[in-house]
Amino acid sequence: MAFRGNYESGLMKMITIGLGKQKGADICHELGFGKMAENIPAMVKVTLEKASILFAVGVLENPYHETCRIEVLGKDEIVEVEPLLQEEAKELAPKLHFNDLDVLVIHEIGKDISGTGFDTNVAGRYHTPFISGGPNITRIVILDLTDKSHGNANCLVIADFTTKRLSISLS
């Protein structure tokens, strides 16, 4: 997720980018991350009018990646209810217990953990100027990459240090 808005990484984004396949993702991304909070609802409105979507299933997880709530929304409920689910999801999200850290050591990152590799909201480190907030961390160290990532370590660019072992495994 590279933006803030009423609809971030939930059902509306999945309708736009997931169901929109490559073309939907391309159009939404080409319009820019700075406008994504406005573009996603506009694109979903058109999609819901034209596509045969009957319902959507929202899944909320706790900080341990365990499912804690499943919500089935009818087509006409998605736009109204998703912001409430997003608010609950943010309450459930993992948090660091300190606002200021000199160093955060992350044991491993991976696409199976988060699209970016680690939860940027938890670390307060983002790859876009359209998001801010979170703890103030001076340096982030990433030690390893999950096997399920198959070498995809794209979020290394927002960390400060990594290990030689991880660097070698990427070559």
ZAKOLSE-582761 format. One line per field, with one value per residue: residue in three letters; chain; x, y, z of N, C-alpha, C in turn. Coordinates in steps of 0.02 Angstrom, whole numbers, plus 50000, padded with zeros to 5 digits. Each point is the difference from the previous one (the first is absolute). Layout:
vexkol = c(ALA,...)
paba = c(A,...)
n_east = c(X,...)
n_north = c(Y,...)
n_up = c(Z,...)
ca_east = c(X,...)
ca_north = c(Y,...)
ca_up = c(Z,...)
c_east = c(X,...)
c_north = c(Y,...)
c_up = c(Z,...)
% end
This chain:
vexkol = c(MET,ALA,PHE,ARG,GLY,ASN,TYR,GLU,SER,GLY,LEU,MET,LYS,MET,ILE,THR,ILE,GLY,LEU,GLY,LYS,GLN,LYS,GLY,ALA,ASP,ILE,CYS,HIS,GLU,LEU,GLY,PHE,GLY,LYS,MET,ALA,GLU,ASN,ILE,PRO,ALA,MET,VAL,LYS,VAL,THR,LEU,GLU,LYS,ALA,SER,ILE,LEU,PHE,ALA,VAL,GLY,VAL,LEU,GLU,ASN,PRO,TYR,HIS,GLU,THR,CYS,ARG,ILE,GLU,VAL,LEU,GLY,LYS,ASP,GLU,ILE,VAL,GLU,VAL,GLU,PRO,LEU,LEU,GLN,GLU,GLU,ALA,LYS,GLU,LEU,ALA,PRO,LYS,LEU,HIS,PHE,ASN,ASP,LEU,ASP,VAL,LEU,VAL,ILE,HIS,GLU,ILE,GLY,LYS,ASP,ILE,SER,GLY,THR,GLY,PHE,ASP,THR,ASN,VAL,ALA,GLY,ARG,TYR,HIS,THR,PRO,PHE,ILE,SER,GLY,GLY,PRO,ASN,ILE,THR,ARG,ILE,VAL,ILE,LEU,ASP,LEU,THR,ASP,LYS,SER,HIS,GLY,ASN,ALA,ASN,CYS,LEU,VAL,ILE,ALA,ASP,PHE,THR,THR,LYS,ARG,LEU,SER,ILE,SER,LEU,SER)
paba = c(A,A,A,A,A,A,A,A,A,A,A,A,A,A,A,A,A,A,A,A,A,A,A,A,A,A,A,A,A,A,A,A,A,A,A,A,A,A,A,A,A,A,A,A,A,A,A,A,A,A,A,A,A,A,A,A,A,A,A,A,A,A,A,A,A,A,A,A,A,A,A,A,A,A,A,A,A,A,A,A,A,A,A,A,A,A,A,A,A,A,A,A,A,A,A,A,A,A,A,A,A,A,A,A,A,A,A,A,A,A,A,A,A,A,A,A,A,A,A,A,A,A,A,A,A,A,A,A,A,A,A,A,A,A,A,A,A,A,A,A,A,A,A,A,A,A,A,A,A,A,A,A,A,A,A,A,A,A,A,A,A,A,A,A,A,A,A,A,A,A,A)
n_east = c(50042,49985,49945,49968,49948,49937,50032,50034,50012,49939,49936,49995,50056,49975,49943,50033,50044,49967,49936,50029,50032,50041,49947,49962,50049,50011,49935,49987,50052,49981,49941,50044,50048,50018,49972,50036,50003,50006,50050,50020,49971,50029,50055,49994,49981,50044,50048,49977,49998,50060,50034,50004,50010,49993,50062,50024,50057,49991,50065,49989,50063,50020,50037,49970,49970,49961,49957,49975,49988,49943,49999,49939,50017,49936,49990,49941,50032,50034,49975,49943,50006,50032,49984,49944,50004,50017,49954,49960,50017,49997,49943,49988,50025,50056,50026,50048,50029,50039,49999,50054,50032,50057,49984,49973,50005,49994,49977,49940,50007,49944,49990,50015,50040,50022,49959,50017,49983,49985,49966,49997,49937,50021,50041,49946,50014,49999,49977,49959,49996,49955,50047,49974,50036,49985,50036,50041,50024,50057,50007,49991,50005,50011,49985,49938,49990,49934,49999,49941,50048,50034,50036,49935,50047,49946,49980,50051,49971,49953,50044,50035,49989,50040,49993,50062,49975,49960,50051,50035,49948,50005,50065)
n_north = c(49942,50047,49998,50054,49971,50009,49989,49958,49951,50023,49991,50065,49995,49947,50035,50055,49976,49965,50020,50060,49950,49984,50000,49973,49957,49990,50000,49964,49962,50000,49998,49960,49985,50060,49969,49950,50038,50041,49973,49968,50045,50045,49964,49993,50064,50012,49969,50027,50053,49983,49982,49936,50049,49944,49984,50020,49969,50034,49995,50002,50021,49961,50025,49941,50038,50002,49965,50061,50016,49973,50046,49978,50038,50017,49995,50012,49955,49980,50048,49985,49934,50001,50065,49971,49957,50050,50036,49947,49993,50065,49991,49952,50047,49966,50013,50044,49983,50023,50065,49995,49978,49982,49936,49981,49941,49987,49947,50006,50011,50016,49984,49946,50049,50034,50037,50040,49950,50059,50002,50040,49986,49940,49999,50028,49954,50047,49973,50042,50057,49955,49974,50011,50007,49979,49951,50034,49968,50006,49936,49970,49941,49972,49947,49987,49954,50000,49935,50015,50045,49942,50031,50012,50045,50020,49984,49966,50031,49980,49950,50000,49941,49955,49936,49978,49959,50051,50041,49951,49987,50065,49986)
n_up = c(50000,49957,50037,50020,50027,49985,49942,50038,50042,49994,50008,50012,50034,50031,50005,50018,50043,50046,50002,50005,50032,49952,49961,50048,50013,49935,49987,50052,49987,49937,50031,50030,50043,49982,49949,50023,50054,49949,49967,50054,50042,49960,49999,50065,50004,49952,50033,50057,49960,49976,50054,49995,50042,50034,50021,50058,50010,50056,50006,50065,50008,50049,50050,50010,49955,50055,49965,50010,49937,49980,49953,49989,49949,49998,49936,50025,50038,49947,49964,50031,49997,49942,50003,50020,49950,49961,50031,49997,49936,49998,50035,49957,49961,49987,50059,49990,50055,49951,50012,50038,49946,50028,50016,49942,50030,49935,50032,49971,49936,49968,49936,50035,50021,49949,49964,50049,50038,50027,50057,49948,50013,50013,49947,49974,49956,49954,49944,50031,49971,49980,50039,50059,50053,50061,50025,50037,49946,50033,50016,49941,50032,49941,50038,49979,49954,50002,50008,50026,50013,49995,50046,50008,49999,49966,50060,49977,49950,50043,49999,50055,50027,49973,49996,50005,50046,50019,50000,50025,50042,49993,50003)
ca_east = c(49958,50043,49958,49953,49932,49947,50005,50072,50018,49943,49958,49997,50064,50001,49955,50034,50064,49998,49954,50017,50058,50056,49975,49976,50058,50037,49964,49999,50068,50021,49968,50044,49985,49974,49928,49970,49944,49941,49989,49973,49927,49971,50005,49956,49931,49987,50004,49940,49943,50006,50021,49954,50023,49943,50020,50073,50016,50056,50031,50042,50049,50030,50072,50036,49978,49946,49935,49959,49933,49984,49940,49974,49963,49965,50026,49979,50027,50073,50025,49984,50026,50072,50038,49993,50044,50068,50013,50010,50063,50055,50003,50027,50067,50055,50029,50058,49982,50041,49993,50066,50049,50062,50008,49951,50027,49946,50028,49994,49949,49977,49936,49948,49986,49968,50017,50064,50050,49985,49946,50029,49963,50029,50067,49999,50047,49959,50034,49962,49989,49929,49984,50044,49976,50033,50056,50060,50053,50060,50029,49967,50044,49963,50047,49991,49943,49964,50006,49941,50006,50035,50049,49972,50017,49995,49999,50067,50017,49980,50038,50066,50053,49981,50056,50036,49965,49942,50026,50026,49945,49965,50040)
ca_north = c(50058,50059,50059,50000,50019,49959,49934,49990,49933,49957,49975,50047,49996,49935,50004,50041,49975,49927,49979,50037,49967,50043,50064,50041,50021,50050,50063,50030,50021,50054,50062,50024,49982,50059,50006,49933,50001,50025,49961,49933,50000,50017,49941,49947,50018,49977,49927,49972,50012,49962,49930,49955,49987,49989,50013,49998,49970,50033,49960,50039,49959,50029,50011,49937,49976,49952,50028,50012,50019,49995,50040,49994,50061,50002,50050,50068,50017,50005,50069,50029,49962,49990,50044,49975,49942,50026,50027,49943,49968,50042,49988,49933,49995,50000,50065,50002,50031,50059,50048,50017,49946,50011,49947,49946,49942,49958,49933,49983,50034,49956,50014,49963,50039,50062,50016,50035,49957,50007,50048,50067,50038,49983,50028,50072,50012,49993,50009,50050,50061,50009,49970,50018,49975,49942,50016,50032,49950,50028,49951,49935,49946,49940,49944,49944,50000,49937,49955,50008,50060,49981,50051,50067,50040,50069,50051,50015,50070,50046,49983,50032,49949,49930,49955,49975,49939,50018,50029,49945,49957,50035,50004)
ca_up = c(50000,49993,50006,50056,49980,50029,49971,49989,49976,50011,49945,49943,49963,49965,49942,49949,49977,49995,49948,49939,49970,49982,49972,50056,50039,49960,49998,50067,50017,49955,50024,50053,50069,50033,49987,50005,50048,49964,49940,50015,50004,49935,49957,50027,49984,49931,50000,50032,49955,49938,50009,50035,50068,50045,50069,50013,50064,50033,50052,50046,50037,50060,49990,49989,49934,50008,49983,50059,49979,49929,49988,49932,49984,49936,49952,50019,50065,49998,50004,50065,50057,50000,50045,50068,50005,49999,50067,50045,49981,50026,50072,50010,49971,50048,50015,50043,50063,50010,49946,49976,50004,49963,49951,49997,49966,49974,49989,49929,49961,49946,49967,50036,50061,49977,49931,49999,50032,50071,50008,50004,50051,50065,50004,49985,49945,49940,49936,49964,50039,50013,50064,50056,50064,50028,50044,49974,50005,49968,49954,49995,49977,49980,50004,49954,49955,50005,49943,49957,49959,49939,49982,49993,50059,49976,50052,50026,49984,50054,50060,50001,50001,49995,50013,49942,49980,49959,49938,49958,49978,49947,49938)
c_east = c(50044,49959,49957,49932,49950,50002,50073,50013,49944,49964,50000,50065,50003,49954,50035,50061,50000,49954,50013,50058,50054,49976,49975,50057,50039,49965,50003,50069,50023,49970,50037,49976,49970,49925,49963,49941,49936,49983,49970,49924,49966,50001,49954,49927,49982,49999,49937,49938,50002,50015,49948,50027,49939,50016,50076,50010,50062,50026,50045,50045,50023,50075,50041,49981,49947,49934,49959,49930,49993,49933,49979,49955,49967,50029,49985,50027,50075,50025,49989,50035,50076,50039,49996,50045,50073,50019,50013,50066,50059,50007,50032,50073,50053,50029,50063,49981,50042,49991,50067,50048,50063,50007,49941,50031,49941,50031,49995,49942,49976,49933,49943,49981,49960,50021,50067,50055,49996,49947,50030,49963,50027,50067,50002,50049,49963,50042,49964,49991,49927,49977,50050,49970,50038,50059,50058,50058,50060,50027,49959,50049,49956,50050,49991,49935,49965,50010,49943,50004,50036,50046,49974,50010,49996,50002,50068,50019,49977,50030,50069,50057,49969,50062,50033,49965,49940,50023,50023,49943,49959,50038,49993)
c_north = c(50062,50065,49993,50021,49956,49928,49988,49932,49950,49980,50045,49998,49934,49999,50038,49966,49924,49976,50036,49971,50050,50069,50046,50026,50053,50068,50035,50026,50058,50067,50029,49982,50059,50009,49933,49999,50025,49954,49932,50002,50016,49939,49944,50015,49975,49923,49969,50009,49952,49926,49960,49981,49995,50020,50000,49971,50035,49957,50045,49952,50037,50009,49937,49968,49946,50035,50009,50023,49992,50035,49992,50060,49993,50057,50071,50022,50017,50071,50028,49965,49994,50048,49978,49939,50022,50028,49944,49965,50039,49992,49932,49993,49999,50070,49991,50038,50062,50046,50019,49942,50019,49948,49951,49944,49956,49933,49979,50039,49951,50021,49962,50034,50063,50012,50035,49956,50002,50055,50070,50044,49987,50035,50075,50020,49986,50014,50051,50062,50010,49968,50027,49970,49939,50021,50033,49952,50025,49952,49935,49951,49940,49942,49947,50008,49932,49958,50010,50061,49987,50056,50070,50039,50074,50052,50012,50073,50049,49981,50033,49949,49931,49958,49979,49937,50016,50028,49946,49958,50034,50001,49938)
c_up = c(50000,50004,50062,49973,50035,49977,49983,49971,50006,49936,49939,49960,49962,49940,49943,49971,49992,49945,49934,49962,49982,49976,50056,50042,49963,50001,50068,50019,49955,50021,50060,50070,50037,49991,50011,50049,49968,49941,50013,50008,49934,49954,50024,49984,49930,49998,50029,49956,49941,50008,50039,50068,50045,50071,50004,50070,50028,50057,50041,50038,50062,49988,49985,49933,50005,49982,50063,49983,49925,49990,49927,49987,49933,49958,50023,50068,49999,50013,50069,50058,50001,50044,50074,50011,50001,50068,50050,49985,50027,50075,50015,49978,50055,50008,50041,50064,50016,49940,49969,50011,49962,49945,50006,49959,49980,49981,49927,49969,49947,49973,50034,50065,49982,49928,49994,50029,50075,50005,50011,50050,50070,50009,49987,49945,49936,49937,49957,50043,50020,50065,50052,50064,50022,50043,49963,50012,49961,49948,50002,49970,49983,49995,49946,49960,50007,49936,49950,49955,49935,49975,49992,50065,49984,50055,50032,49988,50054,50067,49996,49995,49990,50014,49936,49974,49956,49933,49952,49974,49945,49935,49958)
% end
